Amino acid sequence: MSKDVIELVGVIAECFPNTTFQVRITSEEAKDHTLLCHLAGRMRVNKVRILPGDRVRVEMTPYDLQKGRIVYRFRTDDPAGFPAPARPKEVPVVSPLPTEASSEAKAGSTTPQS
């Protein structure tokens, strides 16, 4: 069994009973196309909540271009819909420890002027 699916990104436009949603596609492949989508079983088991305005990933079959399956809900704090890059750890800046030679130079340079 081959997996002939088309993956698209869309926004939930409307919620219907029985975990069915109307999704407006935002991907360039099918921009502004509207699908009637149901929630994937894995998302039902994990009790993922979907609300209007959520960005989702939709799988649709090439045999029926009006229906699809919601397989992923993007996080709301990620505007682009892709995982955020890992931030590098901040390394604290440590000043060098004063050495005896540098402390002697400071002592000699602070002579009072008359």
Contacts in CASP RR format, 6 or more apart in sequence:
PFRMAT RR
TARGET T0000
AUTHOR 0000-0000-0000
METHOD contacts of the structure
MODEL  1
MSKDVIELVGVIAECFPNTTFQVRITSEEAKDHTLLCHLAGRMRVNKVRI
LPGDRVRVEMTPYDLQKGRIVYRFRTDDPAGFPAPARPKEVPVVSPLPTE
ASSEAKAGSTTPQS
4 61 0 8 1.000
4 62 0 8 1.000
5 59 0 8 1.000
5 60 0 8 1.000
5 61 0 8 1.000
6 29 0 8 1.000
6 59 0 8 1.000
6 60 0 8 1.000
6 61 0 8 1.000
6 62 0 8 1.000
7 57 0 8 1.000
7 58 0 8 1.000
7 59 0 8 1.000
7 71 0 8 1.000
8 25 0 8 1.000
8 27 0 8 1.000
8 29 0 8 1.000
8 30 0 8 1.000
8 57 0 8 1.000
8 58 0 8 1.000
8 60 0 8 1.000
9 25 0 8 1.000
9 26 0 8 1.000
9 27 0 8 1.000
9 55 0 8 1.000
9 56 0 8 1.000
9 57 0 8 1.000
9 58 0 8 1.000
9 74 0 8 1.000
9 81 0 8 1.000
10 23 0 8 1.000
10 24 0 8 1.000
10 25 0 8 1.000
10 26 0 8 1.000
10 27 0 8 1.000
10 55 0 8 1.000
10 56 0 8 1.000
10 57 0 8 1.000
10 58 0 8 1.000
11 23 0 8 1.000
11 24 0 8 1.000
11 26 0 8 1.000
11 53 0 8 1.000
11 54 0 8 1.000
11 55 0 8 1.000
11 56 0 8 1.000
12 21 0 8 1.000
12 22 0 8 1.000
12 23 0 8 1.000
12 50 0 8 1.000
12 51 0 8 1.000
12 52 0 8 1.000
12 53 0 8 1.000
12 54 0 8 1.000
12 56 0 8 1.000
13 21 0 8 1.000
13 22 0 8 1.000
13 23 0 8 1.000
13 24 0 8 1.000
13 34 0 8 1.000
13 52 0 8 1.000
13 53 0 8 1.000
14 21 0 8 1.000
14 22 0 8 1.000
14 52 0 8 1.000
15 21 0 8 1.000
15 50 0 8 1.000
15 51 0 8 1.000
15 52 0 8 1.000
16 22 0 8 1.000
18 38 0 8 1.000
19 38 0 8 1.000
19 39 0 8 1.000
19 44 0 8 1.000
19 50 0 8 1.000
20 36 0 8 1.000
20 37 0 8 1.000
20 38 0 8 1.000
20 39 0 8 1.000
21 36 0 8 1.000
21 37 0 8 1.000
21 38 0 8 1.000
21 39 0 8 1.000
21 50 0 8 1.000
21 70 0 8 1.000
22 34 0 8 1.000
22 35 0 8 1.000
22 36 0 8 1.000
22 37 0 8 1.000
23 34 0 8 1.000
23 35 0 8 1.000
23 36 0 8 1.000
23 37 0 8 1.000
23 56 0 8 1.000
23 58 0 8 1.000
23 68 0 8 1.000
23 70 0 8 1.000
24 32 0 8 1.000
24 33 0 8 1.000
24 34 0 8 1.000
25 31 0 8 1.000
25 32 0 8 1.000
25 33 0 8 1.000
25 34 0 8 1.000
25 35 0 8 1.000
25 58 0 8 1.000
26 55 0 8 1.000
33 65 0 8 1.000
35 58 0 8 1.000
35 60 0 8 1.000
35 66 0 8 1.000
35 67 0 8 1.000
35 68 0 8 1.000
36 66 0 8 1.000
36 67 0 8 1.000
36 68 0 8 1.000
37 56 0 8 1.000
37 58 0 8 1.000
37 67 0 8 1.000
37 68 0 8 1.000
37 69 0 8 1.000
37 70 0 8 1.000
38 67 0 8 1.000
38 68 0 8 1.000
38 69 0 8 1.000
38 70 0 8 1.000
39 48 0 8 1.000
39 50 0 8 1.000
39 69 0 8 1.000
39 70 0 8 1.000
40 59 0 8 1.000
40 69 0 8 1.000
40 70 0 8 1.000
40 71 0 8 1.000
42 71 0 8 1.000
43 50 0 8 1.000
43 70 0 8 1.000
43 71 0 8 1.000
43 72 0 8 1.000
43 73 0 8 1.000
48 73 0 8 1.000
50 56 0 8 1.000
50 70 0 8 1.000
50 73 0 8 1.000
54 73 0 8 1.000
54 74 0 8 1.000
54 76 0 8 1.000
55 73 0 8 1.000
55 74 0 8 1.000
55 81 0 8 1.000
56 70 0 8 1.000
56 72 0 8 1.000
56 73 0 8 1.000
56 74 0 8 1.000
57 70 0 8 1.000
57 71 0 8 1.000
57 72 0 8 1.000
57 73 0 8 1.000
57 74 0 8 1.000
58 68 0 8 1.000
58 69 0 8 1.000
58 70 0 8 1.000
58 71 0 8 1.000
59 68 0 8 1.000
59 69 0 8 1.000
59 71 0 8 1.000
60 67 0 8 1.000
60 68 0 8 1.000
60 69 0 8 1.000
61 67 0 8 1.000
61 68 0 8 1.000
74 81 0 8 1.000
75 81 0 8 1.000
78 84 0 8 1.000
END
